[in-house]
Amino acid sequence: MTEIRRVGYARCTTDEQDVQIQTEQLLALGVPADRIYIDCGFSGTTRRNRNGLDQALAAVWDGSVFTVTKFDRFACNMAEANEILTGLSGRGVPVRGRRDDP
C-alpha cells in the first residue's frame, strides 16, 4: 500500500498569534512536520506575499492531499477558495480538513 503524501498549511493573522494548535492538528492528521507550510502575520484578505501558501501549493501533486485545519486558513473569500480548489482539483489533489476522512 502506498503512503499518502500529505501537505499541510497553517496561517495566523498577526505576529502575536501562533500556529501551534493548527500545527498540532496537522501532525495528528498525518502531515509530517517538514511538509507543514506556515504564514504568520498575514490576513487572509489577499494572496500577496503568502509564501507559505505558495510553497504548500507547489509541494502537492496528483496523489497528494492538501490539508488545512479550517477553511478560512487558506482562503477568506469564495472567489479565492474557488481559484485554489479548482487549481488543486485540476492537478488531482484533494483537500482535507480536520473533520474529513483520511
N, C-alpha and C positions, 0 to 999 in steps of 0.2 A: 504494500500500500504506500502510495506517495504522500509525503508530508505536505500539507498545505502551507504555502508561503504567505504569511500574514504580515501586513504592513499597517502600522498604526499612526494616527495623527492626533495631537493634543494642542489646545490653544487656550491661553488666558488673556484677558483683555488688558490688564495693567501689569506693570513690572512688580507691583506689590503682591499680586496674586501668584499662586504657584500651580503647577500641574501635577502635583504629587498624587492626588486622588485619581485623576484621569490616567496617569501612568500606571498606577497600581491596577486599575480596572483593565487596561490594555494588556498588562502582563498576565492577569488572571484569564483573559480571553485567548491566551496563547501567542500573543505578539512578543517576539524576542526583543530584549532591551535595545539591541543595536538596530532594530527596524522601527523604532518609535521616533517620529519626527515632531518637533515642537516649535511653536511660535509663541513668544511671550511679549506682552506689551502691544498687542495689535487688536483693535476692534475688528469684528467680523464684517464691517460695512464695506470693506474693499479687499481685493486680492493683491493690491500693490504691496510689494516688499514682504510678502508672506513666504519667505524662503523655505520654511519647514513644510508648508503645504505643497509647494512646488517640488521639493525633494521627495516627499511621500508619494505624490502622483507619478513622479518619474521612476520610482522604485517598484511599481507594480506592473505586471504584465499578465497575459492570459493565464489563468490558473491561480493567480494571486488573489488574496482577499484584502480589500481596503477596509480598515476597522477604525471606527470612532466611538466614543462613549456617549456622545449626544449629538444630535443632528446640527444644532447651532454652533458646534465647534468648528465645522468646516465650511459652513455657509450660513449667511444671515438673511438671505432673501431667496425667494423661489427661482428667480432668474439665474442666479449664480449656482444654486443647487442643481438646477436642471442642466446647466452647462457642464458642471463637474460630473454629474451622474451619467449624462449622455456620453461624455468622453470615456468614462470608465467602462460603461456598458459596451461601447463600440470596440473596446480593447479586450472584452471578455472578462472583466474584473467586477465581481460582485462587491457590494458594500454591506458591511455588517456592523451592528451596534451591540451594546451590552445585553439586549433582550432578544437578539436573533439567535437562531440555532447556528452551530459552528459550520 
